[in-house]
Amino acid sequence: MKDLIAFTRGVPPVETFPNQQLIECAERVISKRGDDILQYGSAAGYGPLREYLAQKYAVEVDRLVIGQGSLELLDLLCRVSLEAGDSVFVEQPTYDRPLVIFRRAQPDFRGFNLCDGQIDIEAVKTILENGTIPKYFYVIPDFQNPNGSVMGLDQRLVLIELAKKYRFLIIEDNPYRHLRYEGTALPSLFELSSDDVIHMSSFSKLLSPGLRIGFMILPKDLSKKMIDFANDTYICPSFLGQAVAVDFFEQGTLDQHIGKLINLYRSRLQALLSALDKHLKGYGEWVRPQGGFFVGLHLSDHIAPIDPELAAKYGLAFSDGRGFFLNGGSRFVRLPFCALTEDQNKQGIERLGEVISASNKD
Ligand SMILES: Cc1ncc(COP(=O)(O)O)c(C=O)c1O
């Protein structure tokens, strides 16, 4: 039996965690600020981290909510603002967990296909003109999970124009924005129009997911509702991780750390893309990402969906592609490459080529 190569979860590799520095940060914050961070506190998050983020994003501090990861905040947002039957628009494919979170509110869900990484904007306009206006349009504009694509500037501007015209909010989920391996960054939707956009992001991919630190910047009425709800539910998030993170940022080494991540991930992505070119030509299409954690493989219609049992025999595991779609997706394969070595990425794709050829013999 071959060693398992798991293209399942988009987690960072453990060797990227800056353990030694985090130990020093933790020691410093507990000895200097222990009374604050070991006590209950504000449901909005640890004050110094909130202020750091407010300054970085040039927003008033009361628009910011920090939680135990950004997904928890998305769940809170849905609980305080989404009712059964409200419309929610999403890209298709999109990150599977937000679909689960939104679905709990029983929304009127509409998915818009990504074609060459861009939303089918004509379909969006048609549905809006016909009177279906979403409460939220959830997008991942930079290095989309699971597709790897970047939303073009034109599309960013059109979406904002539509949000203004039809009065809906865009939720921009942007945890990969700083992990760019080539090319030039586009302005975020939030930078283009902070009144029409809820920005959510996370330190899971820049520092460590186990710290569980995510944040959202929202209109004040919504941030207040979320903070009240959080206060009534769990009082406050854990401040220890947040205090460690803000101390880490104060040391001024975040950019250097991100630089190391970029170098490591760039060569892993290159290994995956070369292997795709070599072994999967003619089997499907994929975006060539300029950053992030994922390449989304769309198998061609004449290729059978991957059979997980057959894949297991070749020592491969994948997430179920259907989870990233409201409907369909059986021929979609998400390929997270960051936690696999270059060699694992190469071998994994070579094996995937063998699985596809074995199940499409005649
Ligand atoms: C688009 C997107 N949003 C949110 C998250 C999760 O963030 P957090 O760990 O802050 O909950 C992920 C993690 O894979 C993600 O890909």
Ligand as a Chemical Component Dictionary entry (heavy atoms), coordinates in Angstrom:
data_LIG
# 
_chem_comp.id                   LIG 
_chem_comp.type                 NON-POLYMER 
_chem_comp.pdbx_formal_charge   0 
_chem_comp.three_letter_code    LIG 
# 
loop_
_chem_comp_atom.comp_id 
_chem_comp_atom.atom_id 
_chem_comp_atom.alt_atom_id 
_chem_comp_atom.type_symbol 
_chem_comp_atom.charge 
_chem_comp_atom.model_Cartn_x 
_chem_comp_atom.model_Cartn_y 
_chem_comp_atom.model_Cartn_z 
_chem_comp_atom.pdbx_ordinal 
LIG C1 C1 C 0 -12.160 31.301 2.316  1  
LIG C2 C2 C 0 -11.939 30.885 3.726  2  
LIG N1 N1 N 0 -12.560 31.515 4.730  3  
LIG C3 C3 C 0 -12.371 31.167 6.012  4  
LIG C4 C4 C 0 -11.538 30.119 6.352  5  
LIG C5 C5 C 0 -11.378 29.711 7.773  6  
LIG O1 O1 O 0 -10.872 30.709 8.520  7  
LIG P1 P1 P 0 -10.779 30.607 10.118 8  
LIG O2 O2 O 0 -9.745  29.585 10.430 9  
LIG O3 O3 O 0 -10.412 31.987 10.515 10 
LIG O4 O4 O 0 -12.142 30.227 10.627 11 
LIG C6 C6 C 0 -10.887 29.418 5.354  12 
LIG C7 C7 C 0 -10.028 28.281 5.718  13 
LIG O5 O5 O 0 -9.776  27.371 4.962  14 
LIG C8 C8 C 0 -11.095 29.800 4.011  15 
LIG O6 O6 O 0 -10.509 29.144 3.007  16 
# 
loop_
_chem_comp_bond.comp_id 
_chem_comp_bond.atom_id_1 
_chem_comp_bond.atom_id_2 
_chem_comp_bond.value_order 
_chem_comp_bond.pdbx_ordinal 
LIG C1 C2 SING 1  
LIG C2 N1 SING 2  
LIG C2 C8 DOUB 3  
LIG N1 C3 DOUB 4  
LIG C3 C4 SING 5  
LIG C4 C5 SING 6  
LIG C4 C6 DOUB 7  
LIG C5 O1 SING 8  
LIG O1 P1 SING 9  
LIG P1 O2 DOUB 10 
LIG P1 O3 SING 11 
LIG P1 O4 SING 12 
LIG C6 C7 SING 13 
LIG C6 C8 SING 14 
LIG C7 O5 DOUB 15 
LIG C8 O6 SING 16 
# 
